[in-house]
Amino acid sequence: MALNTHHIVPLAIGLLLLACGSSTLDGTMAEDAGKSPGQRIFDMNCTLCHGRDGKLGLNGAKDLTASTLTKAEMIARVRLGKGAMMPYKDVLTAKEIDAVVEHVRALGKAK
């Protein structure tokens, strides 16, 4: 089967996502050693658009360090998504969402 050009873009996106989520076990363990659970989840799911420091702003993503949302509003935003941000209610547990929000709130304090 020959690849048509309309197959290349989804294939490239899939490979990019796979590459972003993959690393060697040793590299992951060493890199994650000092991270909170919320930071690890953030790194896996949020850094593509928000960046590791929360300031990237890709695809219209907000600067998380400047957020004025309450904790409850942040939890709702992560659960339900908004605009280009997908909802994570079916991806992350309530405990994982809470951990991510705690990490994001810490980013704002670390300015």
N, CA, C and O of each residue as an XYZ file, in Angstrom:
444
protein
N       0.841     -1.174      0.000
C       0.000      0.000      0.000
C       0.891      1.243      0.000
O       1.763      1.375      0.859
N       0.689      2.130     -0.926
C       1.465      3.363     -1.012
C       0.851      4.417     -0.097
O      -0.368      4.481      0.060
N       1.711      5.245      0.507
C       1.218      6.327      1.349
C       0.824      7.511      0.493
O       1.619      7.996     -0.313
N      -0.379      7.967      0.663
C      -0.814      9.193      0.018
C      -0.457     10.350      0.927
O      -0.209     10.152      2.116
N      -0.429     11.543      0.389
C      -0.054     12.704      1.199
C      -1.026     12.933      2.345
O      -0.630     13.458      3.386
N      -2.302     12.550      2.179
C      -3.249     12.767      3.278
C      -3.028     11.774      4.420
O      -3.628     11.925      5.484
N      -2.186     10.771      4.223
C      -1.829      9.852      5.300
C      -0.589     10.326      6.064
O      -0.388      9.930      7.213
N       0.220     11.143      5.460
C       1.492     11.541      6.050
C       1.297     12.433      7.276
O       1.964     12.224      8.290
N       0.407     13.413      7.210
C       0.219     14.338      8.326
C      -0.256     13.603      9.580
O       0.357     13.777     10.633
N      -1.324     12.785      9.522
C      -1.716     12.069     10.740
C      -0.614     11.131     11.253
O      -0.434     10.982     12.462
N       0.110     10.509     10.339
C       1.204      9.633     10.733
C       2.289     10.426     11.451
O       2.798      9.986     12.481
N       2.642     11.583     10.921
C       3.664     12.424     11.536
C       3.224     12.901     12.913
O       4.027     12.919     13.846
N       1.956     13.290     13.053
C       1.444     13.734     14.347
C       1.485     12.588     15.344
O       1.881     12.769     16.495
N       1.074     11.408     14.897
C       1.097     10.240     15.777
C       2.501      9.912     16.254
O       2.713      9.616     17.430
N       3.459      9.965     15.339
C       4.849      9.685     15.715
C       5.394     10.740     16.669
O       6.144     10.419     17.591
N       5.019     11.999     16.449
C       5.449     13.073     17.336
C       4.901     12.857     18.741
O       5.632     12.990     19.722
N       3.617     12.523     18.840
C       3.028     12.276     20.149
C       3.664     11.076     20.832
O       3.911     11.097     22.037
N       3.921     10.056     20.076
C       4.572      8.870     20.622
C       5.966      9.214     21.129
O       6.369      8.776     22.206
N       6.693      9.995     20.354
C       8.052     10.377     20.742
C       8.042     11.266     21.981
O       8.919     11.148     22.836
N       7.052     12.159     22.082
C       6.978     13.053     23.239
C       6.662     12.290     24.517
O       7.119     12.671     25.595
N       5.891     11.223     24.408
C       5.494     10.473     25.579
C       6.427      9.338     25.914
O       6.242      8.676     26.935
N       7.419      9.091     25.092
C       8.297      7.947     25.302
C       9.673      8.388     25.760
O      10.176      9.444     25.375
N      10.257      7.559     26.581
C      11.656      7.724     26.935
C      12.106      6.409     27.536
O      11.294      5.529     27.821
N      13.397      6.286     27.723
C      13.896      5.045     28.297
C      13.525      4.987     29.769
O      13.326      6.021     30.406
N      13.434      3.807     30.296
C      13.075      3.642     31.695
C      14.085      4.341     32.596
O      13.699      5.038     33.534
N      15.379      4.162     32.319
C      16.401      4.801     33.144
C      16.305      6.316     33.076
O      16.421      6.990     34.099
N      16.095      6.861     31.877
C      15.977      8.311     31.716
C      14.758      8.848     32.431
O      14.826      9.904     33.061
N      13.650      8.147     32.347
C      12.420      8.590     32.992
C      12.569      8.565     34.504
O      12.175      9.512     35.185
N      13.130      7.501     35.026
C      13.281      7.388     36.476
C      14.211      8.469     37.022
O      13.918      9.077     38.052
N      15.312      8.707     36.348
C      16.257      9.718     36.808
C      15.658     11.109     36.700
O      15.817     11.937     37.597
N      14.972     11.358     35.602
C      14.385     12.674     35.371
C      13.236     12.945     36.331
O      13.064     14.079     36.780
N      12.443     11.919     36.656
C      11.257     12.080     37.494
C      11.552     12.010     38.987
O      10.660     12.261     39.798
N      12.773     11.678     39.366
C      13.096     11.425     40.769
C      12.689     12.564     41.696
O      12.137     12.304     42.766
N      12.937     13.794     41.329
C      12.631     14.916     42.207
C      11.321     15.609     41.924
O      11.051     16.673     42.481
N      10.506     15.032     41.074
C       9.259     15.683     40.674
C       8.072     15.192     41.492
O       8.004     14.031     41.896
N       7.146     16.106     41.720
C       5.894     15.729     42.370
C       5.028     14.975     41.357
O       5.256     15.075     40.152
N       4.036     14.224     41.840
C       3.129     13.557     40.889
C       2.465     14.556     39.936
O       2.302     14.273     38.749
N       2.089     15.708     40.456
C       1.456     16.729     39.614
C       2.381     17.225     38.518
O       1.940     17.449     37.390
N       3.653     17.399     38.831
C       4.616     17.846     37.833
C       4.832     16.781     36.766
O       4.944     17.102     35.584
N       4.890     15.515     37.173
C       5.063     14.437     36.194
C       3.866     14.385     35.236
O       4.041     14.230     34.027
N       2.664     14.513     35.775
C       1.460     14.495     34.932
C       1.441     15.722     34.032
O       1.114     15.618     32.850
N       1.788     16.879     34.578
C       1.865     18.117     33.801
C       2.856     17.956     32.650
O       2.559     18.316     31.511
N       4.035     17.412     32.954
C       5.059     17.228     31.933
C       4.566     16.325     30.796
O       4.889     16.561     29.632
N       3.797     15.307     31.128
C       3.316     14.366     30.115
C       2.150     14.917     29.290
O       1.995     14.551     28.125
N       1.330     15.790     29.876
C       0.089     16.185     29.217
C      -0.022     17.654     28.836
O      -0.820     18.003     27.966
N       0.755     18.513     29.465
C       0.504     19.952     29.329
C       1.637     20.752     28.690
O       1.405     21.844     28.172
N       2.855     20.223     28.723
C       4.009     21.017     28.304
C       4.044     21.314     26.809
O       4.673     22.286     26.389
N       3.388     20.503     26.013
C       3.400     20.749     24.573
C       2.876     22.154     24.264
O       3.440     22.851     23.421
N       1.822     22.565     24.925
C       1.242     23.889     24.678
C       1.652     24.924     25.727
O       1.861     26.090     25.392
N       1.772     24.507     27.005
C       2.064     25.457     28.080
C       3.541     25.580     28.401
O       3.942     26.529     29.075
N       4.368     24.641     27.935
C       5.788     24.661     28.278
C       6.015     24.172     29.694
O       5.092     24.163     30.508
N       7.239     23.764     29.990
C       7.547     23.233     31.329
C       7.364     24.277     32.422
O       7.040     23.939     33.561
N       7.571     25.552     32.075
C       7.436     26.610     33.076
C       6.047     27.240     33.071
O       5.781     28.149     33.858
N       5.148     26.765     32.188
C       3.781     27.279     32.140
C       3.598     28.530     31.313
O       2.493     29.070     31.263
N       4.649     29.013     30.658
C       4.610     30.298     29.954
C       4.614     30.198     28.433
O       4.594     31.233     27.766
N       4.638     28.988     27.852
C       4.853     28.839     26.411
C       3.778     29.503     25.563
O       4.109     30.311     24.696
N       2.508     29.195     25.778
C       1.437     29.843     25.044
C       1.224     29.356     23.626
O       0.733     30.118     22.793
N       1.575     28.113     23.318
C       1.367     27.559     21.985
C      -0.117     27.277     21.768
O      -0.807     26.867     22.702
N      -0.612     27.486     20.568
C      -2.024     27.240     20.226
C      -2.981     28.059     21.078
O      -4.100     27.618     21.340
N      -2.569     29.235     21.512
C      -3.433     30.092     22.314
C      -3.457     29.739     23.788
O      -4.268     30.282     24.537
N      -2.577     28.833     24.223
C      -2.536     28.436     25.634
C      -2.146     29.640     26.487
O      -1.281     30.433     26.116
N      -2.794     29.751     27.617
C      -2.536     30.869     28.527
C      -1.232     30.672     29.299
O      -0.762     29.552     29.498
N      -0.669     31.800     29.724
C       0.495     31.778     30.620
C      -0.029     31.375     31.990
O      -0.692     32.166     32.662
N       0.260     30.169     32.400
C      -0.286     29.645     33.649
C       0.271     30.349     34.877
O      -0.356     30.327     35.936
N       1.431     30.970     34.755
C       2.020     31.659     35.901
C       1.279     32.952     36.207
O       1.427     33.505     37.297
N       0.487     33.439     35.265
C      -0.250     34.687     35.460
C      -1.739     34.441     35.700
O      -2.530     35.384     35.696
N      -2.121     33.193     35.906
C      -3.533     32.851     36.071
C      -4.125     33.483     37.326
O      -3.487     33.519     38.378
N      -5.346     33.978     37.200
C      -6.079     34.523     38.342
C      -7.248     33.609     38.725
O      -8.080     33.971     39.557
N      -7.301     32.428     38.113
C      -8.365     31.480     38.419
C      -8.207     30.914     39.823
O      -7.090     30.747     40.313
N      -9.332     30.620     40.464
C      -9.290     29.946     41.754
C      -8.944     28.481     41.519
O      -8.943     28.006     40.383
N      -8.652     27.777     42.598
C      -8.336     26.355     42.469
C      -9.521     25.607     41.864
O      -9.331     24.759     40.991
N     -10.725     25.903     42.308
C     -11.920     25.240     41.779
C     -12.101     25.536     40.299
O     -12.486     24.651     39.535
N     -11.827     26.768     39.882
C     -11.937     27.133     38.462
C     -10.883     26.400     37.630
O     -11.156     25.970     36.509
N      -9.681     26.263     38.188
C      -8.620     25.537     37.482
C      -8.996     24.067     37.315
O      -8.812     23.493     36.242
N      -9.517     23.469     38.365
C      -9.934     22.074     38.289
C     -11.001     21.907     37.203
O     -10.943     20.973     36.403
N     -11.968     22.818     37.184
C     -13.017     22.761     36.159
C     -12.423     22.920     34.765
O     -12.852     22.240     33.833
N     -11.443     23.806     34.606
C     -10.820     24.045     33.301
C     -10.106     22.795     32.811
O     -10.215     22.434     31.640
N      -9.373     22.132     33.705
C      -8.657     20.911     33.327
C      -9.667     19.802     33.005
O      -9.510     19.086     32.016
N     -10.688     19.666     33.830
C     -11.699     18.620     33.615
C     -12.442     18.817     32.302
O     -12.615     17.871     31.534
N     -12.886     20.060     32.042
C     -13.798     20.314     30.924
C     -13.126     20.904     29.689
O     -13.712     20.904     28.606
N     -11.907     21.406     29.843
C     -11.217     22.032     28.719
C     -11.817     23.389     28.396
O     -12.790     23.814     29.021
N     -11.238     24.060     27.426
C     -11.775     25.337     26.947
C     -11.018     25.702     25.681
O      -9.794     25.582     25.621
N     -11.750     26.145     24.673
C     -11.120     26.511     23.410
C     -10.396     25.313     22.814
O     -10.986     24.247     22.636
N      -9.118     25.494     22.508
C      -8.321     24.417     21.907
C      -7.871     23.381     22.938
O      -7.379     22.315     22.570
N      -8.037     23.690     24.225
C      -7.617     22.740     25.259
C      -8.665     21.652     25.416
O      -9.841     21.924     25.658
N      -8.214     20.424     25.273
C      -9.128     19.289     25.400
C      -9.505     19.054     26.858
O      -8.748     19.415     27.758
N     -10.659     18.456     27.098
C     -11.026     18.091     28.472
C     -10.249     16.854     28.917
O     -10.009     15.942     28.125
N      -9.866     16.831     30.167
C      -9.096     15.704     30.702
C      -9.909     14.843     31.665
O      -9.352     13.960     32.317
N     -11.224     15.084     31.764
C     -12.059     14.329     32.704
C     -12.072     12.833     32.424
O     -12.280     12.040     33.343
N     -11.856     12.429     31.175
C     -11.827     11.014     30.825
C     -10.407     10.482     30.665
O     -10.208      9.322     30.304
N      -9.422     11.336     30.935
C      -8.015     10.959     30.789
C      -7.342     10.835     32.162
O      -6.593      9.892     32.418
N      -7.624     11.793     33.026
C      -7.011     11.840     34.354
C      -8.063     11.625     35.434
O      -9.225     11.988     35.257
N      -7.656     11.039     36.542
C      -8.553     10.878     37.684
C      -8.698     12.221     38.394
O      -7.927     13.147     38.141
N      -9.681     12.324     39.279
C      -9.865     13.550     40.054
C      -8.611     13.852     40.880
O      -8.219     15.011     41.017
N      -7.991     12.815     41.424
C      -6.765     12.990     42.214
C      -5.622     13.505     41.341
O      -4.855     14.365     41.775
N      -5.499     12.991     40.124
C      -4.453     13.455     39.202
C      -4.695     14.895     38.775
O      -3.754     15.684     38.687
N      -5.946     15.241     38.510
C      -6.274     16.626     38.138
C      -5.931     17.563     39.279
O      -5.367     18.634     39.052
N      -6.263     17.176     40.505
C      -5.937     17.995     41.671
C      -4.421     18.179     41.790
O      -3.950     19.273     42.100
N      -3.666     17.116     41.546
C      -2.196     17.192     41.627
C      -1.640     18.139     40.563
O      -0.725     18.915     40.838
N      -2.188     18.077     39.359
C      -1.747     18.975     38.278
C      -2.053     20.425     38.644
O      -1.216     21.308     38.456
N      -3.242     20.664     39.162
C      -3.629     22.031     39.549
C      -2.702     22.545     40.655
O      -2.297     23.707     40.625
N      -2.366     21.706     41.616
C      -1.425     22.127     42.664
C      -0.083     22.507     42.054
O       0.532     23.490     42.468
N       0.375     21.735     41.075
C       1.638     22.056     40.404
C       1.531     23.395     39.660
O       2.436     24.226     39.739
N       0.446     23.595     38.953
C       0.254     24.838     38.200
C       0.198     26.037     39.146
O       0.768     27.088     38.854
N      -0.479     25.881     40.262
C      -0.543     26.973     41.233
C       0.849     27.291     41.789
O       1.146     28.449     42.080
N       1.698     26.279     41.937
C       3.065     26.501     42.387
C       3.890     27.242     41.341
O       4.780     28.019     41.688
N       3.596     27.004     40.052
C       4.307     27.722     38.981
C       4.078     29.227     39.115
O       5.002     30.019     38.929
N       2.859     29.613     39.435
C       2.530     31.032     39.581
C       3.246     31.666     40.765
O       3.578     32.851     40.731
N       3.482     30.892     41.793
C       4.171     31.407     42.992
C       5.675     31.478     42.794
O       6.366     32.201     43.512
N       6.189     30.726     41.818
C       7.642     30.651     41.585
C       8.140     31.732     40.647
O       9.297     31.694     40.230
N       7.311     32.681     40.308
C       7.690     33.728     39.342
C       8.990     34.401     39.702
O       9.439     35.298     38.989
